[in-house]
Amino acid sequence: MNFIDLFAGAGGLSEGFIRQGFEPIAHVEMNKYAALTLKTRAAYYHLKKNEQGQIYNNYLRGELSQLQLYDTLPEEEAAAVMNSEISDESIEQIFSIIDANLIRKTGQKDKVDVIIGGPPCQAYSLVGRARDPYGKEHDPRNYLYKQYVKFLERYDPDIFVFENVPGILNAAKGTLFKDVQEIMRKSGYEIKAETLNAVNFNVLQNRQRVILIGWKDNLDYEYPVFKKLPQKYFVNDVLSDLPSLEPGEENNIYLTKPTQYLRESKIRDEHDVLTQHLTRVHNERDRKIYAMAIELWNESQKRLVYTDVPEELRTHKNLSSFLDRYKVVGKDVHFSHTVVAHIAKDGHYYIHPDLSQRRSLSVREAARLQSFPDDFYFEGPRTAVLTQIGNAVPPLMAQEIARHVSLMLKHEEQKQLSLF
């Protein structure tokens, strides 16, 4: 089974499908750093498949350059990662590259099983619309779903998965999502969408996403029933094996063996190389506020309200909204609050719960809350990396979605075989 990943980001959704045995035909992503992350991950899987994982670990240790790593990739696999915006001007070129990859891998240019992905979600986010006097009604990103549908019409997959933020449901007073569904149905698909929470997929984060699944209207499919997994672990199970950090520090040496959660979720095993356990620099004013927020949470599980911050420490005059701008990631709860791309701008909303550290989450800690494995390396400067993490689909959630899609395809295949 194969797939095309559109608006791929760092590849969280793709990661889940690869884990379930799907073969990537193409990843299309306009952000150059996210595209490099996808290429690095492609190198990881290629080397793993050929029992050369040590080469990848050498890269993580800094013993191999990025260029040397990419030289291990066959030309067709390197070409499968396209750093390109999807637009009317670029789409034919993207089609031609995908066609060539399909012919190399399947012998025919139109045999695609699944298309996955979701257009950039900022245009649909509630916060984004609140800051736009037009409610982002005129944002061109609202209409990238039309480009997505062009791939459905060209490659005619049996199934597609369209992912986005819950805000898409009521953008433009609900008419936008109705338009999305209508154009997909006109392309020959039955569709259904549900709002799913990553918490129910063993991700230690409260993260809701709209998962729309479509299938050819001549197929007897139904939307999968996703079993909710029990919440038996705590956020500390993600953090406890990592060394303490001062602001601006990096330390890539594991403190202890992996916790049961890390093993079970395949976030870390005994042979992993720790990378990107680094945090941003904070000034002393912010660290004093962090200490207040941490003490309040750890003592009573209460959130710091900005109006309770001493006046000499305040930098904002707004005392009527966004009063929860300092937020601790509690270690003693089953899941954190949602990790979003804003984590790239400042760390105030993602404060580490250890009072002795008084810092925001490290890059690796944020990636783990998204359920990315420690062997997943994000390319680019810290700000670009945190943006990739905040925008991603948690791989554990994606893996379960992919498992159900696989079952749907295999069921159809068995049904067709039984006719002969």
C-alpha positions as CSV (number, residue, x, y, z in Angstrom):
1,M,0.0,0.0,0.0
2,N,1.3,3.5,-0.8
3,F,0.4,7.1,-0.1
4,I,1.0,10.7,-1.0
5,D,1.4,13.2,1.8
6,L,0.3,16.8,1.0
7,F,1.0,19.8,3.1
8,A,3.2,17.3,4.9
9,G,4.8,19.5,7.6
10,A,7.4,17.6,9.6
11,G,5.7,14.3,8.8
12,G,3.8,13.3,11.9
13,L,0.9,12.0,9.9
14,S,3.2,10.3,7.4
15,E,5.2,8.7,10.3
16,G,2.1,6.9,11.5
17,F,1.3,5.5,8.0
18,I,4.9,4.3,7.4
19,R,4.8,2.5,10.8
20,Q,1.7,0.6,9.5
21,G,3.6,-0.6,6.4
22,F,2.5,2.1,3.9
23,E,5.1,3.2,1.3
24,P,5.5,6.9,0.7
25,I,5.3,8.0,-3.0
26,A,5.7,11.7,-2.3
27,H,5.8,14.3,0.4
28,V,4.9,17.8,-0.6
29,E,5.8,20.6,1.8
30,M,6.5,24.3,1.1
31,N,8.5,25.1,4.3
32,K,12.2,24.5,3.5
33,Y,13.1,23.3,7.0
34,A,10.1,21.0,7.3
35,A,11.1,19.5,3.9
36,L,14.6,18.9,5.2
37,T,13.1,17.1,8.2
38,L,11.2,14.9,5.9
39,K,14.3,14.2,3.9
40,T,16.2,13.3,7.0
41,R,13.5,10.9,8.1
42,A,13.5,9.3,4.6
43,A,17.2,8.7,5.1
44,Y,16.5,7.2,8.5
45,Y,14.0,4.7,7.1
46,H,16.2,3.9,4.1
47,L,19.2,3.1,6.3
48,K,17.1,1.2,8.8
49,K,15.6,-1.0,6.0
50,N,19.2,-1.8,4.8
51,E,20.4,-2.5,8.3
52,Q,22.7,0.6,8.3
53,G,21.1,2.4,11.2
54,Q,24.6,3.1,12.7
55,I,25.1,5.6,9.8
56,Y,22.0,7.5,10.9
57,N,23.2,7.5,14.6
58,N,26.5,8.9,13.5
59,Y,24.6,11.8,12.0
60,L,22.7,12.3,15.2
61,R,26.1,12.4,17.1
62,G,27.4,15.0,14.7
63,E,29.9,12.6,13.1
64,L,28.3,12.9,9.7
65,S,27.3,16.0,7.8
66,Q,23.8,16.5,6.4
67,L,25.1,16.2,2.9
68,Q,26.8,12.9,3.7
69,L,23.5,11.6,5.2
70,Y,21.5,12.6,2.1
71,D,24.1,11.0,-0.2
72,T,22.9,7.6,1.3
73,L,19.4,8.2,-0.2
74,P,18.7,6.7,-3.7
75,E,17.9,9.5,-6.2
76,E,14.2,8.5,-6.4
77,E,13.7,8.6,-2.7
78,A,15.4,12.0,-2.4
79,A,13.1,13.3,-5.2
80,A,10.0,12.0,-3.4
81,V,10.4,14.9,-0.9
82,M,9.3,18.0,-2.7
83,N,9.9,21.4,-1.2
84,S,7.2,23.2,-3.1
85,E,4.1,25.3,-2.5
86,I,1.0,23.7,-3.9
87,S,-0.6,26.2,-6.3
88,D,-2.0,26.5,-9.8
89,E,1.5,27.4,-11.0
90,S,3.3,24.5,-9.4
91,I,0.8,21.6,-9.5
92,E,1.6,20.2,-12.9
93,Q,5.3,20.0,-12.1
94,I,4.4,18.2,-8.8
95,F,2.2,15.8,-10.7
96,S,5.0,15.0,-13.1
97,I,7.4,14.1,-10.3
98,I,4.8,12.0,-8.5
99,D,4.0,10.2,-11.8
100,A,7.7,9.4,-12.3
101,N,7.9,8.0,-8.8
102,L,4.8,6.0,-9.2
103,I,6.1,4.4,-12.4
104,R,9.4,3.5,-10.7
105,K,7.7,1.9,-7.7
106,T,4.4,0.5,-9.1
107,G,4.9,0.3,-12.9
108,Q,1.9,2.6,-13.4
109,K,1.4,6.3,-12.8
110,D,-2.1,6.3,-11.4
111,K,-1.9,3.6,-8.7
112,V,-2.2,5.5,-5.4
113,D,-4.0,3.8,-2.5
114,V,-4.2,6.7,0.0
115,I,-3.8,10.5,0.0
116,I,-3.2,12.1,3.4
117,G,-2.6,15.6,4.7
118,G,-4.2,18.9,5.7
119,P,-3.7,22.4,4.5
120,P,-2.0,24.9,6.8
121,C,-4.4,25.4,9.7
122,Q,-3.7,29.0,10.8
123,A,-6.4,30.3,8.6
124,Y,-9.0,28.1,10.4
125,S,-7.7,28.7,14.0
126,L,-10.0,30.5,16.4
127,V,-7.2,32.7,17.7
128,G,-6.0,33.6,14.2
129,R,-9.5,34.6,13.2
130,A,-9.9,36.7,16.4
131,R,-6.9,38.8,15.4
132,D,-8.1,39.4,11.9
133,P,-10.8,42.0,11.5
134,Y,-12.3,40.0,8.6
135,G,-12.2,36.8,10.6
136,K,-9.7,35.5,8.0
137,E,-12.5,35.3,5.5
138,H,-10.2,36.6,2.8
139,D,-7.2,34.4,3.7
140,P,-6.2,32.4,0.6
141,R,-5.1,29.5,2.8
142,N,-8.8,28.9,3.4
143,Y,-9.1,27.6,-0.1
144,L,-6.1,25.3,-0.3
145,Y,-8.5,22.3,0.1
146,K,-9.3,22.9,-3.6
147,Q,-5.7,22.0,-4.4
148,Y,-6.0,18.9,-2.3
149,V,-9.0,17.8,-4.3
150,K,-7.1,18.2,-7.5
151,F,-4.8,15.3,-6.3
152,L,-7.9,13.2,-5.5
153,E,-9.2,13.8,-9.0
154,R,-5.8,13.0,-10.6
155,Y,-4.8,9.9,-8.6
156,D,-8.2,8.5,-7.6
157,P,-7.2,6.9,-4.3
158,D,-9.5,4.5,-2.6
159,I,-9.2,6.4,0.6
160,F,-8.0,9.8,1.7
161,V,-7.4,11.4,5.2
162,F,-7.9,15.1,5.5
163,E,-6.7,16.6,8.9
164,N,-7.3,20.0,10.4
165,V,-8.0,22.0,13.5
166,P,-11.5,22.1,15.0
167,G,-11.8,25.8,13.9
168,I,-12.4,24.6,10.3
169,L,-15.9,23.4,11.4
170,N,-17.2,26.9,12.0
171,A,-14.9,29.1,9.8
172,A,-17.0,31.5,7.7
173,K,-20.0,30.5,9.9
174,G,-19.7,26.9,8.9
175,T,-20.1,27.5,5.1
176,L,-16.4,26.8,4.4
177,F,-16.5,23.2,5.7
178,K,-19.7,22.6,3.9
179,D,-17.9,23.7,0.7
180,V,-15.0,21.3,1.5
181,Q,-17.4,18.4,1.9
182,E,-19.4,19.3,-1.2
183,I,-16.4,19.4,-3.5
184,M,-15.1,16.1,-2.2
185,R,-18.4,14.4,-2.7
186,K,-18.6,15.8,-6.3
187,S,-15.2,14.1,-6.9
188,G,-16.7,10.8,-6.1
189,Y,-16.2,10.2,-2.4
190,E,-18.3,9.3,0.6
191,I,-17.0,11.3,3.5
192,K,-17.3,11.6,7.3
193,A,-15.5,13.8,9.8
194,E,-15.1,13.5,13.5
195,T,-13.2,15.5,16.1
196,L,-10.7,13.2,17.7
197,N,-8.5,13.8,20.7
198,A,-4.9,12.7,20.8
199,V,-5.4,11.8,24.5
200,N,-7.4,8.8,23.5
201,F,-4.4,7.5,21.4
202,N,-1.9,7.2,24.2
203,V,-0.6,10.7,23.5
204,L,0.0,12.6,26.8
205,Q,-1.5,15.8,25.4
206,N,-5.0,17.3,25.1
207,R,-5.1,17.9,21.4
208,Q,-8.2,17.9,19.3
209,R,-8.1,17.5,15.5
210,V,-10.8,17.1,12.9
211,I,-10.1,13.9,11.0
212,L,-12.1,13.7,7.8
213,I,-11.9,10.3,6.0
214,G,-13.2,9.8,2.5
215,W,-13.6,6.7,0.4
216,K,-14.7,6.0,-3.2
217,D,-18.5,6.0,-3.2
218,N,-18.6,2.6,-4.8
219,L,-16.9,1.0,-1.8
220,D,-18.8,-0.3,1.2
221,Y,-16.8,1.4,3.9
222,E,-17.7,3.1,7.2
223,Y,-15.8,5.6,9.3
224,P,-13.6,3.7,11.7
225,V,-14.5,3.2,15.4
226,F,-11.5,4.3,17.3
227,K,-11.1,2.6,20.7
228,K,-10.2,5.1,23.5
229,L,-7.1,3.9,25.3
230,P,-7.1,4.3,29.1
231,Q,-5.1,7.2,30.5
232,K,-2.7,5.3,32.9
233,Y,0.4,7.4,32.5
234,F,1.4,10.9,33.7
235,V,3.3,13.7,31.9
236,N,6.2,13.0,34.2
237,D,6.7,9.7,32.4
238,V,7.7,11.8,29.3
239,L,10.1,14.1,31.2
240,S,11.7,12.2,34.0
241,D,14.6,10.5,32.2
242,L,16.0,13.7,30.7
243,P,18.7,15.8,32.5
244,S,18.0,19.2,34.1
245,L,18.8,22.2,32.0
246,E,19.5,25.9,32.6
247,P,18.0,28.3,30.2
248,G,19.9,28.3,26.9
249,E,21.6,25.0,27.8
250,E,21.8,21.7,25.9
251,N,22.5,18.3,27.4
252,N,22.0,15.2,25.3
253,I,22.8,12.5,27.8
254,Y,19.9,10.4,29.2
255,L,19.6,10.6,33.0
256,T,18.0,7.2,33.5
257,K,16.6,4.3,31.6
258,P,13.4,4.8,29.6
259,T,10.1,4.8,31.5
260,Q,7.5,2.2,30.8
261,Y,5.5,4.8,28.8
262,L,8.5,5.7,26.7
263,R,9.1,2.0,25.8
264,E,5.4,1.2,25.2
265,S,4.9,4.2,23.0
266,K,8.2,3.6,21.2
267,I,9.3,7.1,21.9
268,R,12.6,5.8,23.3
269,D,14.5,2.6,23.5
270,E,17.9,1.6,25.0
271,H,19.8,2.3,21.7
272,D,18.6,5.8,21.0
273,V,20.8,8.8,20.7
274,L,19.4,11.8,22.5
275,T,19.3,15.0,20.5
276,Q,17.8,18.5,20.7
277,H,17.3,18.5,24.4
278,L,18.0,22.2,24.4
279,T,16.0,25.2,25.7
280,R,15.8,28.9,25.0
281,V,17.4,31.7,27.0
282,H,15.1,33.4,29.6
283,N,15.7,36.7,31.4
284,E,15.5,36.9,35.2
285,R,12.1,38.6,35.2
286,D,10.5,35.8,33.3
287,R,12.2,33.2,35.5
288,K,10.8,34.9,38.6
289,I,7.3,34.6,37.1
290,Y,8.0,31.0,36.1
291,A,8.8,30.2,39.7
292,M,5.5,31.7,40.9
293,A,3.6,29.7,38.3
294,I,5.4,26.5,39.1
295,E,4.9,26.8,42.9
296,L,1.2,27.6,42.5
297,W,0.7,24.6,40.2
298,N,2.8,22.1,42.2
299,E,1.2,23.2,45.5
300,S,-2.5,23.4,44.5
301,Q,-2.8,22.7,40.7
302,K,-3.9,26.3,40.1
303,R,-2.9,28.5,37.2
304,L,-1.1,31.8,37.6
305,V,-3.3,34.7,36.5
306,Y,-1.5,37.6,35.0
307,T,-3.2,40.1,37.3
308,D,-1.5,38.3,40.2
309,V,1.9,38.9,38.8
310,P,3.6,41.7,40.8
311,E,3.4,45.0,38.9
312,E,7.2,45.4,38.7
313,L,7.4,42.2,36.8
314,R,4.6,42.9,34.3
315,T,5.5,43.8,30.7
316,H,1.9,43.9,29.3
317,K,-0.7,46.6,30.0
318,N,-3.6,44.3,28.9
319,L,-5.1,43.1,32.1
320,S,-8.5,42.0,30.7
321,S,-7.6,39.2,28.3
322,F,-4.9,36.4,27.8
323,L,-4.5,36.3,31.5
324,D,-3.2,32.7,31.4
325,R,-0.2,33.6,29.3
326,Y,2.1,31.8,31.8
327,K,1.2,28.1,32.0
328,V,3.0,25.2,33.6
329,V,3.1,21.8,31.9
330,G,1.9,19.8,35.0
331,K,3.9,16.6,35.6
332,D,1.2,15.1,37.9
333,V,-1.6,15.0,35.3
334,H,-2.4,12.5,32.6
335,F,-1.9,14.9,29.7
336,S,-0.6,18.4,29.0
337,H,-2.5,21.2,27.4
338,T,-2.2,21.5,23.6
339,V,1.3,22.1,22.1
340,V,0.8,24.7,19.3
341,A,3.1,26.5,17.0
342,H,3.2,29.6,19.3
343,I,5.7,27.7,21.4
344,A,8.2,28.9,18.8
345,K,7.6,32.5,19.8
346,D,8.0,32.3,23.6
347,G,8.0,29.5,26.2
348,H,5.6,31.2,28.7
349,Y,2.8,28.8,27.9
350,Y,5.0,25.7,28.3
351,I,6.9,26.0,31.6
352,H,8.7,23.0,32.8
353,P,7.3,21.8,36.2
354,D,10.6,21.5,38.0
355,L,11.1,24.6,40.2
356,S,14.9,24.2,40.2
357,Q,15.0,24.7,36.4
358,R,12.6,27.6,35.9
359,R,12.6,27.3,32.1
360,S,10.3,26.5,29.2
361,L,10.2,23.0,27.6
362,S,13.2,21.9,25.6
363,V,12.7,21.0,21.9
364,R,12.9,17.3,22.7
365,E,10.4,17.6,25.6
366,A,7.9,19.3,23.2
367,A,8.5,16.6,20.6
368,R,7.8,13.9,23.1
369,L,4.5,15.4,24.2
370,Q,3.6,15.2,20.5
371,S,4.7,11.5,20.7
372,F,7.6,11.9,18.3
373,P,10.3,9.3,18.9
374,D,13.7,10.4,20.1
375,D,15.3,9.1,16.8
376,F,13.2,11.7,14.9
377,Y,15.4,14.7,14.1
378,F,14.0,18.0,13.2
379,E,16.0,20.2,10.8
380,G,16.4,24.0,11.1
381,P,17.0,26.6,13.8
382,R,15.2,26.2,17.1
383,T,12.3,28.5,16.2
384,A,11.7,26.6,12.9
385,V,11.9,23.3,14.7
386,L,9.4,24.3,17.4
387,T,7.0,25.5,14.7
388,Q,7.2,22.1,13.0
389,I,6.5,20.4,16.3
390,G,3.6,22.6,17.2
391,N,1.9,22.1,13.8
392,A,2.3,18.4,13.6
393,V,-0.1,15.4,13.9
394,P,1.1,13.2,16.8
395,P,2.6,10.0,15.3
396,L,0.8,7.8,17.8
397,M,-2.5,9.2,16.8
398,A,-1.6,9.0,13.1
399,Q,-0.5,5.3,13.5
400,E,-3.9,4.3,14.8
401,I,-5.7,6.2,12.0
402,A,-3.3,4.4,9.5
403,R,-4.1,1.0,11.1
404,H,-7.8,1.4,10.5
405,V,-7.2,2.7,6.9
406,S,-5.1,-0.4,6.3
407,L,-7.8,-2.7,7.6
408,M,-10.3,-1.0,5.3
409,L,-8.1,-1.5,2.2
410,K,-7.3,-5.1,3.1
411,H,-11.0,-5.8,3.6
412,E,-11.8,-4.5,0.1
413,E,-8.9,-6.5,-1.4
414,Q,-10.1,-9.7,0.2
415,K,-13.6,-9.1,-1.0
416,Q,-12.4,-8.6,-4.5
417,L,-10.3,-11.8,-4.4
418,S,-13.3,-13.8,-3.2
419,L,-15.1,-12.9,-6.5
420,F,-12.6,-15.0,-8.5
